[in-house]
Amino acid sequence: MTRMVCIGECIVGMAPLESPDTYRMGFAGDTLNTAWYLALLLGDRAEMVCFTAGGTDSVSDQIFDFLGAAAQLAARVGTHRGALAPV
């Protein structure tokens, strides 16, 4: 099977909701979006890997959980002690 790797950042996006001062957090970025949609497009013909890094904060943990739960992506992640997730 072919393996394709996208290397780069996964960023945090905050979208405002109707309630004042309320936001929905999501994850995106050029690298993640490319890996995500290539995985959907290629299906079983290739393994798509998203290679990224984050910090040791709770938001980075949520990014890693999100990537780990994405059935169509094989996530390879690294952490930088003391760093924060890219926002």
C-alpha positions as CSV (number, residue, x, y, z in Angstrom):
1,M,0.0,0.0,0.0
2,T,1.2,3.5,-0.7
3,R,1.8,5.8,2.3
4,M,1.6,9.5,1.9
5,V,2.8,11.9,4.6
6,C,1.8,15.5,5.2
7,I,4.2,17.3,7.5
8,G,3.2,20.6,9.2
9,E,1.1,22.3,11.8
10,C,-2.4,21.5,13.0
11,I,-3.9,24.8,14.2
12,V,-6.7,25.7,16.5
13,G,-9.6,27.6,15.1
14,M,-12.2,29.4,17.2
15,A,-15.6,30.0,15.6
16,P,-18.1,32.4,17.3
17,L,-21.5,31.0,18.2
18,E,-24.7,32.9,18.6
19,S,-24.3,33.3,22.4
20,P,-22.1,36.2,23.3
21,D,-18.5,35.3,24.2
22,T,-19.1,31.7,23.2
23,Y,-16.9,29.9,20.7
24,R,-16.6,26.5,19.1
25,M,-13.0,25.1,18.9
26,G,-12.0,23.1,15.9
27,F,-8.7,21.9,14.3
28,A,-7.5,22.7,10.8
29,G,-4.6,24.1,8.8
30,D,-3.3,23.6,5.4
31,T,-1.4,20.4,6.3
32,L,-4.2,18.8,8.2
33,N,-6.9,19.7,5.6
34,T,-4.7,18.3,2.8
35,A,-4.1,15.1,4.6
36,W,-7.8,14.8,5.6
37,Y,-9.2,15.3,2.1
38,L,-6.6,13.2,0.4
39,A,-7.5,10.4,2.8
40,L,-11.1,10.7,1.9
41,L,-10.4,10.9,-1.8
42,L,-7.9,7.9,-1.9
43,G,-9.7,5.7,0.6
44,D,-8.1,2.2,0.8
45,R,-5.7,3.0,-2.1
46,A,-3.2,4.8,0.3
47,E,-2.5,5.3,3.9
48,M,-2.5,9.0,4.7
49,V,-0.3,10.2,7.6
50,C,-0.5,13.6,9.3
51,F,2.9,14.3,10.9
52,T,2.7,17.2,13.4
53,A,3.8,18.4,16.8
54,G,2.3,20.2,19.7
55,G,2.8,21.1,23.3
56,T,2.1,19.6,26.6
57,D,-1.0,21.7,27.3
58,S,-4.6,20.5,27.4
59,V,-5.4,22.0,23.9
60,S,-2.5,20.0,22.4
61,D,-3.9,16.9,24.1
62,Q,-7.3,17.6,22.4
63,I,-5.6,17.9,19.0
64,F,-3.8,14.6,19.5
65,D,-7.1,13.0,20.6
66,F,-8.8,14.3,17.5
67,L,-6.1,13.1,15.2
68,G,-6.0,9.7,16.9
69,A,-9.8,9.3,16.5
70,A,-9.7,10.2,12.8
71,A,-10.3,6.8,11.2
72,Q,-9.0,8.0,7.8
73,L,-5.7,9.4,9.1
74,A,-2.7,7.8,10.7
75,A,-1.4,10.5,13.0
76,R,2.3,10.8,14.0
77,V,2.8,13.4,16.6
78,G,5.5,14.8,18.7
79,T,5.4,17.0,21.8
80,H,7.6,19.9,22.9
81,R,7.7,20.1,26.6
82,G,6.4,23.5,27.8
83,A,5.2,24.5,24.3
84,L,1.5,25.5,23.7
85,A,-0.8,24.5,20.8
86,P,-0.6,26.8,17.8
87,V,-3.6,29.1,17.8
